[in-house]
Amino acid sequence: MANYSISASQITEGKNVFIRGKLGFAVLARLIEGAELVASDQRKTKNGMNPVGKPHTTATIIHAEVQFADPNNPTLEEQFVAERRYDSPKRPETGPNYSIDSKGSTLPVIAIPSPKGDGTYDQDESGRELAQGLDVTLVLRTYKPKNFNNRGLALEQVIVHETPRYYNAGGIDQAELAARGIVLNGTPRPVQATPASAAPAAAVPVATEVEDGLSFPAPQPASAPVAVTAQSPVQTAPATDAVAPAPAPVQQVPLEEKLARLEAENASLKDAGSAVGSPVATGPWNGSGSAQQAGITYQG
């Protein structure tokens, strides 16, 4: 834990501090939030740092130097910021580093040199992230968080002291293209490929087997159940709302014998008047009496 001569309770809210350096890393055009915030906080905790816990922007500059309003009489706020610079053990050549995680829903104003070349600045409204290595000044403002006695720092502005360059994730620097006579109209943006799983499925034609001019499966006659044997494939009937149980396997019967049996059954049932072999019921619908058809019970 570093020992500081100026604590957060000693500084005054509403003061500005300017610190200049080369941009090392920044997320300024959007907030770090959601899953990205969770992953960022996990990395900070793993590296022994305090998690931010809230949506924020972030910036790190290298070779950082506080721009004192009066070098002979630095303010407490300027000293507070200067003391919180640090050296990178992994990159000692970067000199003093300074980082800030600025909480809140407001993005910092980014000022870039005016193309007029008159020393004035325009607000950058490109919505793009600044590239590493830019000469920038971070404008910090002190404030007092609610329900806390200590003061905090917010990133108010980023002033770019050279022609802006922008972060290009794996792409080609447009300045490099322009040097080769290739000028693109507008800002090229990567196009995300659509995953195969998200693409609409193509219609696949369903093949229908045809045998002897008939399409299968076909409905079977009620009077002639199909015999299922190990040698004959099972034909599947078209799906309906109610699925009938599959008929029990029967043995193959020669056609002549089957016809003779059917003729005999029809002859025996001809005089009975009932397809199930029971006498014709008598009742209001067929003469008098209250007898009902066998196997069927009527109520009322």
Secondary structure, 3 states (H helix, E strand, C coil): CCCCCCCCCCCCCCCEEEEEEEEEEEEEEEEECHHHHHHHHHHHHHCCCCCCCCCEEEEEEEEEEECCCCCCCCCHHHHHHHHCCEECCCCHHHCEEEEEEEECCCCCEEEEECCCCCCCEEECCCCCCECCCCEEEEEEEEECCCCCCCCEEEEEEEEECCCCCECCCCCCCHHHHHHCCCCCCCCCCCCCCCCHHHCCCCCCCCCCCEECCEECCCCCCCCCCCCCCCCCCCCCCCCCCCCCCCCCCCCCCCHHHHHHHHHHHHHHHCCCCCCCCCCCCCECCECCCCCCCCCCCCCC
